[in-house]
């Protein structure tokens, strides 16, 4: 069984899980955090090298003030409460996205925790918070254009690699397997550059109910795919 080097997950279904059980929305998000803990531990155990989780999209900022505030508080508490567990399991942490919408307290906590975990050599956990694929591409384009002007470069003298170095995901390998939970079949503006040749797996399971065996199902499906990266089959 081949274990994907880089798995990315769109964690969807917290709200529907809570509604289904007649619980407050906040409890759905809290249960989702428990699932994150379990899946991170399992992915590290089976040898996944990179795990990128879509925690908070730039579009989520348009939700009600109450929900955005609740998500922000949960983000802070999760950083605070999970640091020791991540350290114990040798997990490093990186956070990508526009963190400027968060309070100084949250930004400082994010910086401190990522720094404290930066020397760990196990699973590389990447949390996308206030992140959007279009935001990442536009931000990279601005940085790339600034460099071109500064160095008096014309389009003919630039390369794709020079652009990709400006991406928030520049130091990450391309995604091998993208999983979305809750039955929805959309990319939702997630990792638009890095999923160019990813295998897609859509699970009907709501994120709070997602278990290691669901990761196994996705990996099993991944192993039955023929990844040609645009090339023809050898027999063709």
N, C-alpha and C positions, 0 to 999 in steps of 0.2 A: 504494500500500500504506500503510494507516494504521498507525503505530507506537503501541502502547499507551503511555499516559503513565506508568502504574504497573503493573509486573509483580511478582508475588509467586511464590516457588517453594518448595515443600516438597521439600527435597533428600533423597530416599529411595533406599536401595539400597546404601549403602557396605558394610554387613555381608554382604549376599548376593553382592556383587561379589567380596569377599575370599574368601568360602567357595567360590564357584564356581571360583576360581583356586587354592584350597588355600593361601591366604596368611593371615597373622595379621590379626585385625580392625583393628589399628592402621594397617596399610598401606592398608586400604580407606578409612579416614578421611583418611589423608594424600593418597591419590589424589583424594579428594573435594575437598580444598582446592585441588588443581591445577585441577580443573574450575571451582571458584568463580572462580579467577583469570581463566580463559579467558572465562567467561560474563560476568563484570563488565566486562572489557575490551570484549567484543563489544557488550553492551547500551549502553555509553557511546558506542561508535562509531556505532550505528544510530539513536541519538537517544532512547532510553528515558530518562525523567527520574528515575524512582524505581524502585529494585529492592530488594525486601524478601526476605531469605533466612532460612528457618527452620533455624537451625543446631543448636539445643539446646533441646528442649522441657522444660517443667516435669516432665513424666512421665518423661523420660529420666533424671532424678535418681534414679529407683527401680531403675535397672539396677545391675549388679554394681559394687562399689567400684572394681575394676580398670578397668572401662570408663569410669566417671565420671571417675576420676583421669586416664585417658588423654585423654579429651575435654577436660578442663580444661587439661592441659598443652598440648594441640594448640591450644586457643583462645589461650593466652598466646603461644605461638610464632608463630601466624599473625598476631596483632596486631603482634608485634615485627618479623616478616619482611616483612609486606606494606605497611607504612606508606609506604616510599619509592616503591613501585610505584603505590600509590593517589595519592600526591602527584603523581607524574609524569603520570598520566592525569587529573588535575584532579577526582578523586573525593572527595566528602565522605563522612563515616562517622557513623552514629548507631547506638547499641546499645540495644535495648529489652528489658525483662524484669527479673526480680528477680535482680540480680547479687550479692545478699548471701550467696549460697551459695558464691561463689568467694572465694579467698584475697584478702587485702589487696593483694598483689602484682599479681594479675590485675585487680582493680578499679582500682587506681592506673594500671596500664598502659592499660586501656580508656579511662579519663578523659583521660589524656595524649594518646593517639592521636586520639581524636575531637576534642579541642580543637585539635590541630595541623592537622587536616584540615578544620576547620569553615569556613574561608574559601574553600574550593574551590568552583567554580561549575558543574562538570560534573554527571555522574551522582550522584544522592544514594543511597548504599548504606546500607540499614538491615539490621542483623543482629539477629535475634531469638534471644537466648540466655537459657536458663532462663525461657522465655516460654510462656504459655498464654493462649488467648483468654478462658477463664473467669477466670483470674487478673487479666487486664487489666480485665474488666468489673467484677469484685468490688472491685478496688482503686479504680477510678473511682467506684463506688457509695459507698464509704466516704468518699472525698474530697468527693463531691457532698453526701452527707448531713451531713457536718461543716459545709460551707458553708451549707447550709439552716438548720441549728441556729444557727450564728453570726449569720446575717443575718435570723433569724426569718421564713423563707420557708415558705409552705405549698405543696403540690403544684400548686395552681391558679396560683401565681405563678412557676412554673419553666418552662423550655423545654428541648427536646431538645438544643439547641446548648450550653446551660450544662452539661449532663451530658457531652456529647462532648468538651468542652474539658478534661475530667479524664482522658481516655484517654491511654495511652502513645503512641498513634498520632494524637494530636490535630492535629499539624502536617503530617500526610500526607494526600494526596488518596486517595479511595477506590480500591481495587484494580480495575483494568480486566481484567486477565488473571491467573488463578491457574493455575500449572502444578504438577503432582505427577509425579515420576518413579517408575520401578520397577514400574508397572502397578497399584499400589494405588489404590483410588478412595474415599478418605476425606479429610475435612478435618483430622482429627487436632487439633482444638482450636486452629486457627490463624486469627488475624485475624478473629474471628467478627463483629465490627462492620463492619470495612472491606471485607469481601467480599460484602456484601449483594446487590450487583448485578454481581459479577464474572463473567466468562465462565470456565468451567472447562475445562482441557485436561489429560488424563491420558496420560502417555507410558509406553510399555513399557520404555524405556531406563533402565538403572540409572544412578544419578547419576554415578559415576566415568567412565562412557562417554558422558555427555551432552555434545553438541557444539553449536557455533553453528548448524549446520544444523537441529538439533532445536528451537532457539529459533525459527528461521524457520518450521518446520512449525506450531508453536503460534501464531505471529503470523498465518500464512496462514489457519488455522482461525478465529482471532479475526475476521479480515476478512470471513469468510463468515457470521458471526453477525449477526442483527438485534437490536440492543440497544434494547429498548422501555422499560425501567425501569418496568414495570408498566402501561404504556399499551397500548391496542389498536393493531393494525396500521392504517395509514392507509386501506387498502383494505377493512377490515372494516366 
